[in-house]
């Protein structure tokens, strides 16, 4: 019985998992937007230095 009561993931990990399931898509989209902006900056800077570059897919 003790094993079933106090075994499992640390509570904070469980709560983080719940939050990720609730808001993970929004967070992932925000990160994709940030990486896209950074990629644009790098590609444009490369082109200004006459380095052939194209935006990753």
C-alpha positions in Angstrom: 0.0 0.0 0.0 2.8 2.4 0.8 4.3 2.0 -2.6 1.0 3.1 -4.3 0.7 6.1 -2.1 4.1 7.8 -2.4 5.5 6.5 -5.6 5.5 8.3 -8.8 6.8 11.5 -10.3 7.7 14.5 -8.1 4.6 16.7 -7.8 6.3 19.6 -9.6 7.0 17.4 -12.6 3.4 16.3 -12.7 2.2 19.9 -12.6 4.7 20.9 -15.3 3.3 18.1 -17.5 -0.2 19.3 -17.0 0.8 22.8 -18.0 2.6 21.5 -21.0 -0.4 19.6 -22.1 -2.7 22.6 -21.6 -0.4 25.3 -23.2 2.3 23.4 -25.1 1.0 24.3 -28.6 1.0 28.0 -27.8 4.5 27.8 -26.3 5.8 25.9 -29.3 4.4 28.5 -31.7 6.0 31.3 -29.8 9.3 29.5 -30.0 9.0 28.9 -33.7 8.3 32.6 -34.2 11.4 33.6 -32.2 13.6 31.2 -34.2 12.1 32.4 -37.5 13.0 36.0 -36.6 16.5 35.0 -35.6 16.9 33.0 -38.8 15.8 36.1 -40.8 18.4 38.2 -39.1 21.2 35.7 -39.8 20.2 35.2 -43.4 19.9 38.9 -44.1 23.3 39.6 -42.4 24.9 36.9 -44.5 23.5 38.3 -47.7 24.7 41.8 -46.7 28.2 40.3 -46.4 27.9 38.7 -49.8 27.6 35.2 -48.3 25.2 33.0 -50.2 22.4 32.1 -47.8 18.8 31.0 -47.8 16.3 30.7 -45.0 16.0 27.1 -43.6 12.7 25.4 -44.0 
